Amino acid sequence: MKERAFAKINLCLDVVGRRDDGYHELKMVMVPITFYDILEMNFADETSLSLDRSYLPVNEKNTIIKAIRVMQERYGFTQNFACNLSKHIPTRAGLAGGSADAAAAIRMMNRMLRLNLSDDELIETGKLVGADVPFCILNKPALVEGIGEKIMPFRCRPDFEILLVKPRKGVSTKEAFEIVDSQETEHPDCIALMNALIMNDYDGIVRNLGNSLEPAAVQLVHEIRSVKNRLTEMGFDGVLMSGSGSTVFGITKDRRLIDESMDQLRKEKYFVRKTEIYTGE
């Protein structure tokens, strides 16, 4: 059985504050995008993972293996799986690649084992694997709050395209949050962004793009700022860093601009992908 593991971007990310348990309270508008890894899982005598990226672990540190172990412990089954991952989403990029892979594994186990778990049960399981896994399980545009577990999907029909550009260096999520704790933080209006998406108000979307983590990430990876400036100069209407970085995305309705920018940035050895919001419909 094969499953697409869709990446995500944050059109708005507000670090509301730090909680007593050390986690951060967040408010985010998250959307899946049509850029994905492909995970294949089949029943096997022993659980194993093969993939096409030598720098990624194939043991318990991998989110796919972690998801299998969590599911086995939570639901008491003994079946094992041979997994093969075709990896396309870069790591340390703010695109939830590892979370998307784990979510795909959870969805497939639910079907393969005929567990008939509800969305709420799948989300509770995903929380045990990682903060972005619950959102990736649903794969729908959503307002996300708390530490990622409060997910309120909404419908939208966006008519713009997205260009992803990843600087050569990634960002440590832990380090970015540590910097945020030590300084003043901007708080973008995620509700306004969500409403603009629902109403297909393109100007409102562009106006309300924002990410509380971006200034901190720029301190860690200065190239984020230069990529943002470059996309703005190229003519993209809205430019923002996704998640904790380091991927930057630009939005536009001009397909020619996307194609011309891709060609230029690829010549400069950047990771670039053309994509759009996946609405789940």
C-alpha positions as a printed NumPy array, in Angstrom:
array([[  0.   ,   0.   ,   0.   ],
       [  1.265,   3.471,  -0.894],
       [  0.39 ,   6.841,   0.619],
       [  1.358,  10.422,  -0.114],
       [  2.853,  12.302,   2.83 ],
       [  2.024,  15.949,   2.112],
       [  4.278,  18.771,   3.305],
       [  2.798,  21.867,   4.957],
       [  3.499,  25.552,   5.166],
       [  2.461,  28.1  ,   7.781],
       [  0.768,  31.125,   6.274],
       [  0.58 ,  32.58 ,   9.779],
       [  2.4  ,  31.536,  12.96 ],
       [  1.944,  33.367,  16.251],
       [  3.979,  32.316,  19.277],
       [  1.39 ,  33.34 ,  21.855],
       [  3.62 ,  32.596,  24.845],
       [  5.459,  29.991,  26.871],
       [  3.43 ,  27.566,  28.992],
       [  4.225,  26.38 ,  32.5  ],
       [  5.178,  22.941,  31.141],
       [  7.884,  24.487,  28.949],
       [  6.005,  24.107,  25.666],
       [  4.941,  27.125,  23.624],
       [  1.326,  28.125,  23.074],
       [  0.843,  28.686,  19.362],
       [ -1.803,  29.956,  16.983],
       [ -1.246,  29.066,  13.343],
       [ -2.847,  28.88 ,   9.938],
       [ -1.415,  25.722,   8.414],
       [ -2.087,  24.392,   4.93 ],
       [ -0.968,  21.162,   3.254],
       [  0.682,  21.609,  -0.125],
       [  0.948,  19.469,  -3.252],
       [  4.535,  18.455,  -2.492],
       [  5.021,  15.112,  -0.833],
       [  7.038,  12.058,   0.104],
       [  5.705,   8.636,  -0.897],
       [  5.536,   5.919,   1.742],
       [  4.947,   2.252,   0.912],
       [  4.053,  -0.214,   3.678],
       [  3.451,  -3.949,   3.499],
       [  3.005,  -6.606,   6.154],
       [  6.257,  -8.364,   7.064],
       [  7.824, -10.684,   9.657],
       [  9.895,  -7.804,  11.045],
       [  9.489,  -4.036,  10.898],
       [ 12.061,  -2.375,   8.636],
       [ 12.546,   0.906,   6.811],
       [ 14.43 ,   1.608,   3.606],
       [ 14.768,   5.029,   2.046],
       [ 16.694,   6.884,  -0.587],
       [ 18.471,   9.377,   1.696],
       [ 21.56 ,   8.026,   3.464],
       [ 21.636,  10.871,   6.017],
       [ 18.294,   9.891,   7.57 ],
       [ 17.967,   7.269,  10.33 ],
       [ 16.158,   3.978,   9.7  ],
       [ 15.847,   3.068,  13.399],
       [ 13.626,   4.181,  16.308],
       [ 14.705,   7.797,  15.725],
       [ 12.79 ,   7.862,  12.444],
       [  9.247,   9.144,  12.808],
       [  7.837,   6.285,  10.732],
       [  9.277,   3.628,  13.05 ],
       [  8.2  ,   5.704,  16.047],
       [  4.652,   5.857,  14.671],
       [  4.562,   2.074,  14.239],
       [  5.761,   1.513,  17.815],
       [  3.235,   3.985,  19.223],
       [  0.409,   2.319,  17.305],
       [  1.487,  -1.176,  18.415],
       [  1.614,  -0.131,  22.05 ],
       [ -1.62 ,   1.858,  21.944],
       [ -3.756,  -0.674,  20.079],
       [ -2.074,  -3.952,  20.994],
       [ -1.432,  -5.424,  17.567],
       [  1.682,  -7.489,  16.773],
       [  1.847,  -7.131,  12.991],
       [  5.069,  -5.726,  11.535],
       [  5.681,  -3.728,   8.377],
       [  8.279,  -3.385,   5.661],
       [  8.385,   0.321,   4.809],
       [  9.978,   2.086,   1.868],
       [ 10.14 ,   5.889,   1.746],
       [ 10.747,   7.962,  -1.369],
       [ 11.955,  11.174,   0.25 ],
       [ 11.417,  14.537,  -1.445],
       [ 10.652,  16.968,   1.401],
       [ 13.909,  18.408,   2.797],
       [ 14.775,  18.189,   6.49 ],
       [ 15.118,  21.114,   8.928],
       [ 13.014,  23.095,   6.486],
       [  9.811,  24.06 ,   8.322],
       [  7.768,  21.82 ,   6.007],
       [  6.91 ,  19.012,   8.494],
       [  8.494,  16.286,   6.37 ],
       [  9.068,  13.876,   9.245],
       [  5.634,  14.574,  10.695],
       [  4.01 ,  14.013,   7.301],
       [  5.756,  10.639,   6.973],
       [  4.577,   9.555,  10.446],
       [  1.023,  10.707,   9.675],
       [  0.986,   8.708,   6.442],
       [  2.125,   5.614,   8.36 ],
       [ -0.64 ,   6.066,  10.95 ],
       [ -3.312,   6.482,   8.262],
       [ -2.106,   3.358,   6.453],
       [ -1.986,   1.207,   9.582],
       [ -5.529,   2.291,  10.378],
       [ -6.665,   1.001,   6.978],
       [ -4.444,  -2.079,   6.706],
       [ -5.436,  -3.356,  10.145],
       [ -9.07 ,  -2.248,   9.785],
       [ -8.899,  -0.396,  13.087],
       [-11.649,   2.033,  12.016],
       [-10.229,   4.793,  14.196],
       [-11.962,   8.174,  14.182],
       [-10.143,  11.389,  13.31 ],
       [-10.045,  12.255,  17.022],
       [ -8.424,   8.914,  17.845],
       [ -5.895,   9.337,  15.047],
       [ -5.059,  12.832,  16.302],
       [ -4.558,  11.559,  19.868],
       [ -2.186,   8.926,  18.514],
       [ -0.346,  11.475,  16.363],
       [  0.27 ,  13.69 ,  19.401],
       [  2.4  ,  10.908,  20.882],
       [  4.691,  10.989,  17.839],
       [  5.158,  14.727,  17.227],
       [  3.547,  18.168,  17.424],
       [  2.787,  18.541,  13.684],
       [  1.621,  14.943,  13.185],
       [ -2.061,  15.592,  14.116],
       [ -2.35 ,  18.297,  11.451],
       [ -0.624,  16.105,   8.873],
       [ -3.047,  13.273,   9.617],
       [ -6.026,  15.444,   8.637],
       [ -4.327,  17.087,   5.615],
       [ -6.733,  20.023,   5.449],
       [ -6.254,  23.8  ,   5.742],
       [ -6.787,  24.585,   9.416],
       [ -6.465,  26.998,  12.286],
       [ -4.172,  25.193,  14.718],
       [ -3.736,  26.14 ,  18.37 ],
       [ -2.181,  24.896,  21.606],
       [  0.968,  22.917,  20.875],
       [ -0.528,  21.678,  17.611],
       [ -3.301,  19.457,  18.946],
       [ -6.269,  21.843,  18.552],
       [ -7.152,  21.661,  14.877],
       [-10.066,  23.501,  13.304],
       [-10.245,  22.715,   9.568],
       [-11.843,  25.178,   7.179],
       [-12.644,  25.236,   3.487],
       [-10.925,  27.486,   1.   ],
       [-10.332,  27.627,  -2.741],
       [ -7.121,  29.614,  -3.21 ],
       [ -6.222,  30.717,  -6.723],
       [ -2.532,  31.474,  -6.237],
       [  0.627,  29.423,  -6.632],
       [  3.547,  28.976,  -4.28 ],
       [  7.293,  28.778,  -4.814],
       [  9.359,  27.098,  -2.094],
       [ 13.003,  28.093,  -1.729],
       [ 15.199,  26.507,   0.917],
       [ 18.5  ,  28.088,   1.941],
       [ 21.432,  25.703,   2.069],
       [ 21.378,  25.553,   5.861],
       [ 18.476,  24.363,   8.02 ],
       [ 17.183,  25.778,  11.311],
       [ 17.092,  24.08 ,  14.705],
       [ 13.533,  24.452,  15.987],
       [ 14.768,  24.247,  19.575],
       [ 17.28 ,  27.075,  19.081],
       [ 14.728,  29.274,  17.303],
       [ 12.276,  28.97 ,  20.194],
       [ 15.05 ,  29.718,  22.701],
       [ 15.757,  33.004,  20.915],
       [ 12.045,  33.881,  20.808],
       [ 11.889,  33.458,  24.598],
       [ 14.613,  36.042,  25.057],
       [ 13.185,  38.918,  23.035],
       [ 10.061,  40.812,  22.029],
       [  7.87 ,  38.824,  19.66 ],
       [  5.588,  40.011,  16.879],
       [  2.075,  38.577,  16.91 ],
       [  0.538,  38.299,  13.425],
       [ -3.252,  38.103,  13.103],
       [ -3.936,  34.46 ,  12.225],
       [ -7.719,  34.881,  12.42 ],
       [ -7.587,  37.636,   9.798],
       [ -5.419,  35.418,   7.605],
       [ -7.82 ,  32.491,   7.944],
       [-10.82 ,  34.681,   7.082],
       [ -9.007,  36.046,   4.037],
       [ -8.356,  32.492,   2.836],
       [-11.981,  31.486,   3.338],
       [-13.192,  34.58 ,   1.457],
       [-10.515,  34.147,  -1.228],
       [ -9.367,  37.694,  -0.433],
       [ -5.921,  37.613,  -2.032],
       [ -4.908,  41.082,  -0.838],
       [ -5.979,  40.137,   2.693],
       [ -3.885,  36.972,   2.533],
       [ -0.814,  38.899,   1.412],
       [ -1.378,  41.591,   4.042],
       [ -1.706,  39.164,   6.953],
       [  1.165,  36.758,   6.268],
       [  3.32 ,  36.602,   9.405],
       [  5.607,  34.372,  11.455],
       [  6.744,  35.088,  15.03 ],
       [  9.688,  32.707,  14.6  ],
       [ 11.141,  34.361,  11.525],
       [ 13.358,  36.993,  13.234],
       [ 14.84 ,  34.299,  15.49 ],
       [ 15.48 ,  31.961,  12.558],
       [ 17.173,  34.763,  10.62 ],
       [ 19.637,  35.153,  13.495],
       [ 20.534,  31.48 ,  13.088],
       [ 20.521,  31.367,   9.276],
       [ 21.194,  34.794,   7.764],
       [ 20.498,  33.484,   4.258],
       [ 16.769,  33.403,   5.054],
       [ 16.701,  37.195,   4.864],
       [ 18.542,  37.28 ,   1.532],
       [ 16.18 ,  34.679,   0.029],
       [ 13.18 ,  36.706,   1.238],
       [ 14.603,  39.877,  -0.284],
       [ 15.324,  38.065,  -3.511],
       [ 11.774,  36.756,  -3.907],
       [ 10.363,  40.193,  -3.126],
       [ 12.626,  41.775,  -5.757],
       [ 11.56 ,  39.122,  -8.272],
       [  7.963,  40.31 ,  -7.869],
       [  6.221,  37.875,  -5.517],
       [  3.269,  39.506,  -3.772],
       [  3.797,  37.816,  -0.403],
       [  6.976,  36.26 ,   1.007],
       [  7.337,  34.436,   4.324],
       [  9.375,  31.789,   6.1  ],
       [  7.459,  28.594,   6.926],
       [  7.411,  27.132,  10.452],
       [ 10.747,  27.41 ,  12.208],
       [ 12.503,  27.561,   8.835],
       [ 14.546,  27.616,   6.873],
       [ 12.279,  27.318,   3.813],
       [ 10.944,  30.595,   2.443],
       [  7.903,  30.703,   0.165],
       [  6.575,  33.284,  -2.23 ],
       [  2.968,  33.529,  -3.436],
       [  1.776,  34.893,  -6.759],
       [ -0.919,  34.505,  -9.395],
       [  1.682,  34.922, -12.146],
       [  2.698,  31.468, -13.419],
       [  5.372,  32.904, -15.652],
       [  7.002,  34.566, -12.641],
       [  7.069,  31.19 , -10.856],
       [  8.728,  29.427, -13.804],
       [ 11.276,  32.173, -14.47 ],
       [ 12.186,  32.397, -10.768],
       [ 12.579,  28.618, -10.518],
       [ 14.981,  28.552, -13.439],
       [ 17.1  ,  31.354, -11.995],
       [ 17.243,  30.026,  -8.429],
       [ 18.059,  26.498,  -9.558],
       [ 21.071,  27.858, -11.423],
       [ 22.166,  29.281,  -8.067],
       [ 21.893,  25.778,  -6.5  ],
       [ 18.913,  26.488,  -4.264],
       [ 16.336,  23.838,  -3.503],
       [ 13.171,  25.099,  -5.244],
       [  9.715,  23.623,  -5.831],
       [  6.553,  24.945,  -7.431],
       [  3.459,  23.949,  -5.481],
       [ -0.008,  25.029,  -4.353],
       [ -2.333,  24.492,  -1.417],
       [ -3.829,  21.02 ,  -1.18 ],
       [ -7.418,  21.495,  -0.073],
       [ -8.171,  17.821,   0.584],
       [-11.08 ,  17.864,  -1.852]])
